């Protein structure tokens, strides 16, 4: 009886805490379903007739190309994730197994994560202006690769340290070179590590706003920046902004929901030594 009561108390506490933490999200959902009159009503209306006019405005409003913004964000997040994996996996293998750059490269690369991203804004803008990469998705991809490589490298190193060396030594005895060991032995075993790096990189790249404001002027606008276009000189369209926000959080939310076990394992990799 006492255990049941304690379990119910814990459940109730978790529900209350989850509700408090998600009040902004709940408010965004309600706002996206209200009419303009209901949004501006005082006191706020908690009972109202739902409408989907704001979602229609976001998807089909003149001058607001949300599908293009969405495609830009998908291209940005997927490209960054794949390239970060492609760079961080062999780099981590070289550091952990071959000892290359263990004392210099690793501290330098991971130390970049300590700097606030804003300090790179002016150098990136000047460099991309010279290279013709302003207002391009490729430019945003390069920036996000630089920002997410330290995280990907740390996670990959943690996973590699947990893998036994015996399999690799057996492969070397059988005549495999370094590249064969990496791609035929290590790569299949690194599934959870690759998944966690890819998912986290996808989420961070999708949520990038700072460099989108600086680099993306029109053609490379992602959804994080596109949602702000409903702030006009005639007022703030709260309903449309809320609808755009809800649509823009669906991909990272689905990624997190279906791959949360990989995220937990990835974040705890290397934290316990056997």
Secondary structure, 3 states (H helix, E strand, C coil): CHHHHHHHHHHHHHHHHHHHHCHHHHHHHHHHHCCHHHHCCCCCCCCCCCCCHHHHHHHHCCCCCHHHHHHHHHHHHHHHHHHHHHHHHHHHHHHHCCCCCCCCHHHHHHHHHHCCHHHHHHHHHHHHHHHCCCCCHHHHHHHHHHHHHHHHHHHHHHHHHHCCCHHHHHHHHCCCCHHHHHHHHHHHHCHHHHHHHHHHHHHHHHCCCHHHHHHCCCCCCCHHHHHHHHEECCEECHHHHHHHHHHHHHHHHHHHHHCHHHHHHHHHCCCCCC
